[in-house]
């Protein structure tokens, strides 16, 4: 998505599954889904 900022996109909303799953959840998720959201510093 980063290459598109300023080239047609002005804003991006970022969310990650790990933002919403509780550590008390009794389900197993794959590592890519449990990974923390990447911090983005670019405007938009």
Secondary structure, DSSP 8 states (H G I E B T S, - for coil): -GGGBTTTBS------HHHH--TT------HHHHS------S--
